[in-house]
């Protein structure tokens, strides 16, 4: 395995373990003391981190392009504009969040990969910044 790939997977594991540790910490230390609104904000934050973490991992090879970051942050803004009002009003069941998160992740990854590949086709054949 190349060193860069190993380093990237080490980061994935460390980030994942940090998220799980934070969830476990919050579950044991804040149980019963969380208001409904605080609980919704924590769930929305975890939901957003997971969705956009998977999107970033799936489109990692495009992170060196400014157009990728423009799309990434535009999708994040739309995500927040839609889900902040939804999560601020009521608590969503975990199963519904999982299904919604899966569908959103697949859609965002599909849109991102389609858009970045279509941008690649617009480039001239002599460009050496290969998007594939």
C-alpha positions in Angstrom: 0.0 0.0 0.0 1.3 3.5 -0.8 2.2 5.7 2.2 -0.4 8.3 1.2 -3.2 5.8 1.2 -2.2 4.5 4.6 -2.0 8.1 6.0 -5.5 8.8 4.6 -7.0 5.7 6.2 -5.3 6.5 9.5 -7.1 9.9 9.4 -10.4 8.3 8.5 -10.1 5.9 11.5 -9.0 8.7 13.9 -11.9 11.0 12.8 -14.4 8.1 13.1 -13.1 7.1 16.5 -13.3 10.7 17.7 -16.9 11.0 16.5 -17.8 7.8 18.3 -16.0 8.9 21.5 -17.8 12.2 21.5 -21.2 10.4 21.0 -20.5 8.0 23.8 -19.3 10.8 26.1 -22.4 12.8 25.4 -24.6 9.8 25.9 -23.2 9.0 29.3 -22.7 12.5 30.6 -25.7 14.4 29.3 -28.3 11.7 29.6 -31.5 13.2 31.0 -30.1 16.8 31.1 -30.5 17.6 27.4 -33.4 19.6 26.3 -35.2 18.6 23.2 -33.7 21.5 21.3 -30.1 20.6 22.4 -30.7 17.0 21.4 -31.9 18.0 18.0 -28.8 20.2 17.4 -26.5 17.4 18.4 -28.3 15.0 16.1 -28.2 17.5 13.2 -24.5 18.1 13.7 -23.7 14.4 13.6 -26.0 13.9 10.6 -24.2 16.7 8.7 -20.7 15.5 9.7 -21.5 12.0 8.5 -23.2 13.0 5.2 -20.5 15.5 4.2 -17.6 13.3 5.6 -18.8 10.5 3.2 -19.1 13.0 0.4 -15.6 14.3 1.0 -14.2 10.7 1.2 -16.0 9.7 -2.0 -14.8 12.7 -4.0 -11.3 13.0 -2.4 -9.5 13.0 -5.7 -11.2 16.3 -6.7 -10.3 18.2 -3.6 -7.4 19.9 -5.4 -9.9 21.8 -7.6 -11.6 25.0 -6.6 -14.8 24.0 -8.4 -15.1 21.0 -6.1 -15.0 23.2 -3.1 -17.5 25.6 -4.6 -19.9 22.7 -5.1 -19.1 21.2 -1.7 -19.9 24.3 0.2 -22.9 25.1 -1.9 -24.3 21.7 -1.2 -23.6 22.2 2.5 -25.4 25.6 2.5 -28.5 24.0 0.8 -28.3 21.1 3.3 -28.3 23.5 6.3 -31.0 25.7 4.8 -33.3 22.7 4.5 -32.5 20.7 7.6 -32.0 23.4 10.2 -35.7 24.4 10.0 -36.8 20.7 9.9 -34.7 19.7 12.9 -35.6 22.8 14.9 -39.3 22.0 14.9 -39.5 18.3 15.9 -37.4 15.3 16.8 -36.9 12.8 13.9 -36.8 9.1 14.6 -33.4 7.6 14.2 -34.5 5.2 11.5 -36.0 8.0 9.4 -32.7 10.0 9.9 -30.7 7.0 8.7 -32.8 6.5 5.6 -32.9 10.2 4.8 -29.1 10.5 5.4 -28.4 7.5 3.1 -30.6 8.9 0.4 -29.1 12.4 0.7 -25.5 11.0 0.7 -26.1 8.9 -2.4 -27.6 11.9 -4.1 -24.9 14.3 -3.2 -22.1 11.9 -4.1 -23.8 11.2 -7.5 -24.3 14.9 -8.2 -20.7 15.7 -7.2 -19.1 12.9 -9.2 -21.3 13.7 -12.2 -20.5 17.4 -12.1 -16.8 17.0 -11.6 -16.6 14.4 -14.4 -18.6 16.7 -16.8 -16.2 19.5 -15.9 -13.3 17.2 -16.9 -14.8 16.6 -20.3 -15.0 20.3 -20.9 -11.2 20.6 -20.5 -8.9 20.5 -23.4 -7.1 17.2 -24.1 -3.7 18.9 -23.4 -4.6 19.7 -19.8 -2.4 17.8 -17.3 -4.7 18.3 -14.3 -6.5 15.0 -14.8 -9.8 14.7 -12.9 -10.1 11.0 -13.3 
